[in-house]
Amino acid sequence: MSVCVRVAAWAAWDGHADVLAVGGMVPPARPALPALLRRRVSPLGRKALQAAWAILPADCQPRLILASRHGEYARTFELLTSLSESAEVSPAEFSLAVHHALAGLLSIATGNRQGHSAVAAGADSFGYGLLEAACFVAEQATPALLFYFDEALPPIYAPISDDDGPAFPLALAALLVPQSWPAARVIHMHMESGDGQPGQCPARAFLSVLEQDGEAVAQGGRHAWRWSHAA
């Protein structure tokens, strides 16, 4: 299966530096991240929102596509710990623990009524999130903003986990646009049957194509994902 992805802008945080890497048609002089998107959000969630915020277009409201294997699991882990110790959880914290919470916060902060989707598909979460965004753009001829984030599970899960997520936290946002938009980078995405042995993080592989052109391949849980920059 092959899909053409047109990326107008992107922003990413790879867990090593404190600043975002950005590329494409990034809107100039955006205001600071609103307090609504800073308060009560985990450090990883804040980076994901910063990446999405950095590339939001000023002249339209894109469909929001959130992709993550575990979501803000640091928050979920705290809730589970609190439940085991006291049988009580904070209602406010619980309300933000749902998988699509960050997409909801971003929608509220920007007044975006285009709706949003949340994708969780194991090691293939980024690939399917990108596929969801690309298909929406192709069908509706309107932009979609994909933002992905993930990090390794807490060490306590090591004995029972098959987690093949990133060794370091990662947040990545990409603005996908229809053919009518100028100056977008065209990337071919190929999805093939995989061998079930995850390798390089698919989101990092895609980021390498955004940063360096060329081609990258990543093995997810059920599929192999290949991205190549169009000549």
C-alpha positions as MATLAB code, in Angstrom:
seq = 'MSVCVRVAAWAAWDGHADVLAVGGMVPPARPALPALLRRRVSPLGRKALQAAWAILPADCQPRLILASRHGEYARTFELLTSLSESAEVSPAEFSLAVHHALAGLLSIATGNRQGHSAVAAGADSFGYGLLEAACFVAEQATPALLFYFDEALPPIYAPISDDDGPAFPLALAALLVPQSWPAARVIHMHMESGDGQPGQCPARAFLSVLEQDGEAVAQGGRHAWRWSHAA';
ca = [
       0.000    0.000    0.000;
       1.359    3.432   -0.950;
       0.169    6.885    0.072;
       1.425   10.328   -0.921;
       1.951   12.659    2.050;
       2.335   16.421    1.543;
       3.974   18.098    4.560;
       3.771   21.900    4.718;
       5.416   22.290    8.144;
       6.773   20.175   10.985;
       8.175   20.509   14.492;
       9.828   17.934   16.728;
      11.492   17.396   20.087;
      13.713   14.328   20.345;
      14.272   14.179   24.087;
      17.850   15.469   23.958;
      17.535   19.237   23.509;
      15.169   21.661   25.205;
      14.186   23.416   21.973;
      12.059   22.271   19.057;
      13.463   21.536   15.627;
      11.170   23.056   12.989;
      10.909   23.087    9.215;
       8.663   24.099    6.345;
       6.191   26.975    6.305;
       6.193   27.685   10.046;
       3.997   30.684   10.969;
       6.156   33.631   12.122;
       6.009   35.153   15.601;
       3.409   32.882   17.151;
       2.259   33.890   20.656;
       3.415   31.878   23.637;
       1.742   28.594   24.455;
      -1.519   29.457   26.303;
      -1.786   28.694   30.007;
      -4.540   26.169   29.210;
      -1.935   24.095   27.359;
       0.749   24.444   30.040;
      -1.139   23.742   33.244;
      -1.664   20.207   34.529;
       0.075   18.685   31.491;
       3.018   16.307   31.799;
       6.444   17.421   30.509;
       6.068   15.136   27.480;
       2.529   16.349   26.820;
       3.743   19.948   26.969;
       6.393   19.227   24.329;
       3.787   17.594   22.100;
       1.514   20.620   22.423;
       4.429   22.990   21.789;
       5.242   21.112   18.581;
       1.634   21.271   17.397;
       1.271   24.922   18.452;
       4.410   25.914   16.530;
       2.989   24.855   13.150;
      -0.708   25.697   13.469;
      -1.669   27.654   10.340;
      -2.999   31.160   10.900;
      -5.583   31.075    8.108;
      -7.441   27.797    8.714;
      -8.381   25.242   11.343;
      -6.944   21.794   10.521;
      -8.371   18.475   11.606;
      -6.372   17.240   14.621;
      -4.981   13.710   14.627;
      -3.302   12.544   17.844;
      -1.215    9.367   17.795;
       0.484    7.723   20.762;
       0.963    4.192   22.007;
       0.631    4.974   25.717;
      -0.393    8.628   25.840;
       0.692   10.610   28.898;
       1.434    7.446   30.818;
       3.266    9.261   33.603;
      -0.127   10.682   34.580;
      -1.826    7.297   34.292;
       0.876    5.675   36.412;
       0.373    8.270   39.153;
      -3.364    7.594   39.113;
      -2.828    3.840   39.380;
      -0.353    4.344   42.222;
      -2.793    6.601   44.064;
      -5.595    4.091   43.541;
      -3.525    1.245   44.975;
      -2.395    3.262   47.994;
      -5.546    5.113   48.979;
      -8.329    3.827   46.690;
      -8.870    7.433   45.617;
      -7.955    9.411   42.512;
      -8.166   13.069   41.607;
     -11.163   13.727   39.332;
      -9.237   16.491   37.572;
      -6.270   14.215   36.924;
      -8.556   11.411   35.765;
     -10.314   13.684   33.280;
      -6.963   14.435   31.628;
      -5.843   10.798   31.541;
      -8.035    9.825   28.578;
      -6.054    9.125   25.419;
      -7.312   12.104   23.425;
      -7.068   14.670   26.242;
      -4.318   16.734   24.591;
      -6.253   16.956   21.330;
      -9.256   18.175   23.294;
      -7.200   20.818   25.098;
      -5.696   22.028   21.823;
      -9.157   22.197   20.249;
     -10.464   24.311   23.121;
      -7.443   26.629   23.187;
      -7.707   27.343   19.443;
     -11.492   27.269   19.081;
     -11.081   24.462   16.559;
     -14.416   22.835   15.661;
     -13.041   20.534   12.954;
     -13.006   17.600   15.336;
     -10.158   15.249   16.134;
      -9.140   11.598   16.090;
      -6.948    9.629   18.484;
      -4.924    6.628   17.320;
      -3.284    3.963   19.508;
      -1.960    0.967   17.591;
       1.001   -0.377   19.522;
       4.339   -0.025   17.759;
       2.454    1.031   14.597;
       0.774    4.017   16.291;
       2.721    6.674   14.393;
       2.309    4.960   11.040;
      -1.432    4.585   11.429;
      -1.745    8.140   12.725;
       0.040    9.421    9.625;
      -2.147    7.214    7.438;
      -5.288    8.557    9.154;
      -4.159   12.141    8.549;
      -3.170   11.502    4.920;
      -6.475    9.802    4.114;
      -8.448   12.633    5.708;
      -6.589   15.223    3.621;
      -7.091   13.213    0.439;
     -10.816   12.752    1.076;
     -11.697   16.206    2.416;
      -9.097   18.355    0.587;
      -8.444   20.243    3.813;
      -5.381   20.263    6.118;
      -4.801   17.899    9.022;
      -2.353   18.344   11.869;
      -0.831   15.124   13.178;
       0.906   15.208   16.524;
       2.579   12.165   17.998;
       4.305   11.616   21.340;
       5.610    8.657   23.292;
       8.168    7.605   25.852;
       9.304    4.380   27.497;
       7.115    2.875   30.211;
       8.242    3.142   33.859;
      10.911    0.548   34.813;
       8.434   -1.336   37.012;
       6.833   -2.719   33.834;
      10.069   -4.232   32.494;
       9.423   -7.847   33.636;
       6.036   -8.061   31.900;
       6.175   -5.501   29.122;
       6.695   -6.079   25.420;
       7.018   -2.333   25.008;
       9.106   -1.450   21.989;
       8.560    2.271   22.255;
      11.280    4.899   21.980;
      14.210    4.688   24.373;
      14.026    8.481   24.673;
      10.900   10.687   24.749;
       9.781   11.990   21.378;
       7.201   14.534   20.237;
       6.549   15.213   16.553;
       3.944   17.327   14.761;
       3.360   17.575   11.004;
       0.893   19.692    9.024;
      -0.431   17.680    6.083;
      -2.046   19.641    3.260;
      -3.889   18.977   -0.023;
      -2.396   19.462   -3.480;
      -3.768   22.994   -3.737;
      -1.274   24.213   -1.112;
       2.053   25.427   -2.510;
       5.551   24.660   -1.233;
       4.681   21.418    0.532;
       7.223   18.611    0.660;
       5.987   15.401   -0.961;
       6.842   12.152    0.806;
       5.845    8.687   -0.393;
       4.720    6.324    2.378;
       4.693    2.554    1.797;
       3.136    0.073    4.229;
       4.094   -3.592    3.934;
       3.569   -6.716    6.013;
       6.108   -6.897    8.799;
       7.856   -9.689   10.653;
       6.571   -8.701   14.088;
      10.015   -7.683   15.330;
       9.937   -3.913   15.919;
      13.115   -2.005   15.167;
      13.732    1.719   14.790;
      10.927    3.938   16.095;
       8.745    4.769   13.020;
       8.320    8.388   14.111;
      12.100    8.844   14.321;
      12.484    7.282   10.875;
       9.932    9.714    9.433;
      11.654   12.619   11.197;
      14.963   11.657    9.583;
      13.324   12.002    6.142;
      11.961   15.421    7.086;
      15.388   16.559    8.277;
      17.652   14.949    5.682;
      15.467   13.893    2.720;
      16.448   10.453    1.383;
      14.673    7.322    2.561;
      14.003    5.587    5.868;
      12.487    2.254    6.860;
      11.087    1.245   10.246;
       9.596   -2.028   11.429;
       6.472   -1.562   13.524;
       4.527   -4.273   15.319;
       2.573   -5.622   12.338;
       3.862   -3.567    9.434;
       7.055   -2.266    7.914;
       6.883    1.440    7.092;
       8.978    3.038    4.375;
       9.194    6.752    3.641;
      11.004    8.348    0.721;
      11.283   11.959   -0.327;
       9.842   12.592   -3.785;
      12.386   13.780   -6.334;
];
